[in-house]
Amino acid sequence: MAGMTTDISQQIAGLDALELSTRERRGVAARIWARAWPMIAAILLVLVVWQLVVLSGWRPEYVFPGPVTVLGELWTRLGDAEFYDAVAVTMRRAVTGFAIAVLVGLFIGAAVSRVRPLRAAFGSLITGLQTMPSIAWFPLAILLFKLSESAILFVVVLGAAPSIANGLIAGVDYTPPILLRAGHILGLRRLALYRHVILPASLPSFLSGLKQGWAFAWRSLMAGELLVIIAHQTSIGEQLDNARELSDAPGLLATMIVILVIGIVVDMCFGAADNALRRRWGLDQRVG
């Protein structure tokens, strides 16, 4: 019996070694290509469809220019210092607003998830705030803060914090009871239990809440920069509004591409964090 157990263990170890060696042989370049080619194919497909729509004559080219014209305008902007100033201002606002929203969402989520009276009082309110269109907050924000950066940050935080709080609440709700019991047996209480048991167990849901919160924050920020134009302070939203007022279709579409690319890059960062979390928890079960 012992000999049979040893043979099975050796076979399992051999399979593990074979899997590891196969992964190593793939190499870094192969993994990068496996991730890159679907995105490249999607971009080419979009460019082809875009060009076909332009060739169909659906709209005049001065209203809806083709990809060559728009990409040429984008390339020109990449050599302009004002473009980088606009991106820097927008990203500063995005990072500041999102950081504040994370702190607010963490505090509200932690309190509501563990205190039943707070859950009964504010649980539905948080969900209602999450579903409320961010642009609906701007009249109040402008009334409170005038046409200032504070008005934009106010709406960014209100747009992102409820999603972050709900992500943490969902993660806490689905924390396995056996982990809580184990924490109690080890003598963990209150903040220690939260730090060492509940927060690590709720990380997947919390990360999803962060990702959704960023999406709401980014949309709120773009709406804010279109509505709240601050004098002598360029931004991506301000450039988008200027292009609309001047009927500069290539510039408008080029700016929209910049907004899209920034969103994709941030989503890839969240995806990398999610993959790292899955590997740490042993949930990465990719085949091949």
C-alpha positions in Angstrom: 0.0 0.0 0.0 2.8 2.4 0.9 4.6 1.5 -2.4 1.4 2.3 -4.4 1.1 5.7 -2.6 4.7 6.5 -3.4 4.1 5.7 -7.1 1.0 7.9 -7.3 3.0 10.8 -5.6 5.8 10.4 -8.1 3.4 10.4 -11.0 1.7 13.6 -9.7 5.1 15.2 -9.2 6.1 14.2 -12.7 2.9 15.8 -14.2 3.5 19.0 -12.2 7.1 19.1 -13.5 5.9 18.5 -17.1 3.4 21.4 -16.8 6.0 23.7 -15.4 8.5 22.8 -18.1 5.8 23.4 -20.8 5.0 26.8 -19.4 8.7 27.7 -19.3 9.2 26.7 -22.9 6.5 29.0 -24.0 8.7 31.9 -23.0 7.8 35.6 -22.4 7.5 36.5 -26.1 4.9 33.7 -26.7 2.8 34.9 -23.8 3.0 38.5 -24.9 2.0 37.5 -28.4 -0.9 35.3 -27.1 -2.3 38.3 -25.3 -1.5 40.9 -28.0 -2.8 39.3 -31.2 -6.5 39.4 -30.3 -6.2 43.1 -29.5 -4.4 43.8 -32.7 -7.0 41.9 -34.7 -9.8 43.8 -33.0 -8.1 47.2 -33.8 -7.6 46.2 -37.5 -11.2 45.2 -37.7 -12.4 48.5 -36.2 -10.2 50.4 -38.7 -11.5 48.5 -41.7 -15.2 48.9 -40.6 -14.5 52.6 -40.0 -13.0 53.1 -43.4 -15.8 51.3 -45.1 -18.4 53.5 -43.4 -16.5 56.6 -44.6 -16.3 55.2 -48.2 -20.1 54.5 -48.1 -20.7 58.2 -48.0 -22.9 58.0 -44.9 -21.6 61.4 -43.8 -19.3 64.0 -45.5 -15.6 63.5 -44.7 -15.4 66.9 -43.0 -18.1 65.6 -40.5 -16.9 62.0 -40.2 -13.3 61.7 -41.4 -11.5 58.4 -42.1 -8.9 56.7 -39.9 -5.9 58.0 -41.9 -7.0 61.6 -41.3 -7.8 61.1 -37.7 -4.6 59.2 -36.9 -2.6 61.9 -38.7 -4.2 64.5 -36.4 -3.4 62.3 -33.4 0.2 62.0 -34.5 0.5 65.8 -34.8 -0.9 66.2 -31.3 1.6 63.8 -29.9 4.3 66.3 -30.8 2.5 69.2 -29.1 3.4 70.1 -25.5 -0.1 71.3 -24.8 -1.5 67.8 -25.4 0.7 66.4 -22.6 -0.3 69.3 -20.3 -3.9 68.4 -20.9 -3.4 64.7 -20.2 -1.4 65.5 -17.1 -4.2 67.8 -15.7 -6.9 65.2 -16.5 -4.9 62.3 -15.0 -4.1 64.4 -11.9 -7.8 65.0 -11.4 -8.6 61.3 -12.0 -6.1 60.0 -9.6 -7.0 62.5 -6.9 -10.7 62.0 -7.2 -10.3 58.2 -7.3 -8.0 58.1 -4.3 -10.5 60.1 -2.3 -13.3 57.8 -3.5 -11.4 54.8 -2.4 -10.9 56.1 1.1 -14.6 57.1 1.4 -15.7 53.8 -0.1 -13.5 51.8 2.3 -14.8 53.7 5.3 -18.5 53.4 4.3 -18.2 49.8 3.1 -16.4 48.6 6.3 -19.0 50.4 8.5 -22.1 49.3 6.6 -20.9 45.7 6.1 -20.5 44.9 9.8 -23.0 47.2 11.6 -26.6 45.9 11.0 -28.4 49.2 11.8 -26.2 51.0 9.3 -26.9 48.3 6.7 -30.6 48.7 7.2 -30.4 52.5 7.1 -27.9 53.1 4.2 -27.6 49.8 2.2 -30.3 50.7 -0.3 -29.1 54.4 -0.4 -25.6 53.4 -1.4 -27.0 51.3 -4.3 -29.3 54.2 -5.3 -26.4 56.5 -5.4 -24.4 54.0 -7.5 -27.2 53.9 -10.1 -27.7 57.7 -10.2 -26.2 59.3 -13.4 -23.2 61.3 -12.4 -24.1 64.2 -14.7 -27.2 64.8 -12.5 -24.9 65.9 -9.7 -23.3 68.7 -11.7 -26.0 71.4 -11.1 -25.6 70.9 -7.4 -21.8 70.8 -7.6 -21.6 74.0 -9.6 -24.0 75.6 -7.2 -21.8 74.6 -4.2 -18.4 75.1 -5.7 -18.9 77.3 -8.7 -16.9 76.6 -11.9 -13.9 75.1 -10.1 -11.9 71.9 -9.9 -13.7 71.1 -6.6 -16.9 70.8 -8.5 -15.4 68.2 -10.8 -13.8 66.2 -7.9 -17.1 66.3 -5.9 -18.9 64.5 -8.7 -16.0 62.1 -9.4 -16.0 61.0 -5.7 -19.8 60.7 -5.7 -19.7 58.6 -8.9 -17.0 56.2 -7.7 -17.4 55.8 -3.9 -20.7 53.9 -3.9 -19.3 51.2 -6.3 -16.2 50.8 -4.2 -18.3 50.5 -1.0 -20.7 48.0 -2.6 -17.7 45.9 -3.7 -16.3 45.8 -0.2 -19.8 45.0 1.2 -20.2 42.1 -1.2 -16.8 40.7 -0.4 -17.5 40.9 3.3 -20.9 39.2 2.9 -19.3 36.3 1.0 -16.4 35.7 3.4 -16.6 32.0 4.4 -17.8 31.6 7.9 -15.1 29.0 8.6 -12.5 31.7 8.1 -14.3 33.9 10.7 -14.5 31.1 13.2 -10.8 30.4 12.6 -10.0 34.0 13.3 -12.0 34.0 16.5 -10.2 30.8 17.6 -6.9 32.6 17.0 -8.0 35.4 19.2 -8.6 38.0 16.5 -11.3 40.6 17.2 -12.6 43.7 15.5 -9.8 45.6 13.7 -7.4 42.6 13.8 -10.1 40.3 12.4 -10.8 42.8 9.6 -7.1 43.3 8.8 -6.0 39.6 8.8 -9.2 37.7 7.8 -12.1 39.8 6.3 -10.2 42.2 4.1 -8.0 39.5 2.5 -11.0 37.2 1.9 -13.0 40.1 0.3 -10.2 41.2 -2.0 -11.6 39.7 -5.3 -15.0 41.5 -4.8 -13.2 44.6 -3.6 -11.0 44.6 -6.7 -14.1 44.3 -8.9 -15.6 47.3 -7.0 -12.4 49.3 -7.6 -12.5 48.5 -11.3 -16.2 49.5 -11.5 -15.5 52.6 -9.4 -12.7 53.7 -11.7 -15.1 53.4 -14.7 -17.7 55.6 -13.0 -14.9 58.1 -11.9 -13.5 58.3 -15.5 -17.0 58.9 -17.0 -17.8 61.5 -14.3 -14.5 63.2 -14.9 -15.0 63.5 -18.7 -18.6 64.8 -18.2 -17.2 67.3 -15.7 -14.4 68.6 -17.9 -17.0 69.2 -20.7 -19.4 71.1 -18.4 -16.9 72.8 -16.1 -14.4 74.7 -18.2 -11.8 76.4 -16.0 -10.0 79.4 -17.5 -6.3 79.0 -18.4 -6.3 75.3 -17.5 -6.3 72.9 -20.4 -7.6 69.3 -20.1 -8.7 66.5 -22.3 -12.4 67.4 -21.8 -11.6 71.1 -22.6 -9.8 70.0 -25.9 -12.8 67.9 -26.8 -15.2 70.8 -26.2 -13.0 73.1 -28.2 -12.9 70.7 -31.1 -16.7 70.5 -31.1 -17.2 74.3 -31.1 -14.7 74.7 -34.0 -16.3 71.7 -35.9 -12.8 70.1 -35.9 -13.9 66.5 -36.6 -10.4 65.0 -36.8 -9.4 66.7 -33.6 -12.6 65.6 -31.9 -12.1 62.0 -32.9 -8.4 62.0 -32.1 -9.3 63.2 -28.5 -11.9 60.5 -28.2 -9.2 57.9 -29.1 -7.0 59.3 -26.4 -9.8 58.9 -23.9 -10.4 55.4 -25.0 -6.7 54.4 -24.9 -6.3 55.7 -21.3 -9.4 53.7 -20.3 -8.0 50.6 -21.9 -4.6 51.0 -20.2 -6.1 51.4 -16.8 -8.3 48.4 -17.4 -5.2 46.4 -18.3 -3.7 47.5 -15.0 -6.7 46.2 -13.1 -6.6 43.0 -15.1 -2.9 42.5 -14.2 -3.8 43.0 -10.5 -6.6 40.5 -10.8 -4.4 37.9 -12.5 -1.7 38.4 -9.8 -4.4 37.8 -7.1 -5.6 34.7 -8.9 -2.1 33.3 -9.1 -1.5 34.0 -5.4 -4.7 32.2 -4.5 -4.0 29.3 -6.9 -7.0 30.1 -9.1 -5.1 30.5 -12.4 -6.1 27.4 -14.2 -5.3 28.3 -17.8 -4.8 25.4 -20.2 -1.9 25.3 -22.7 
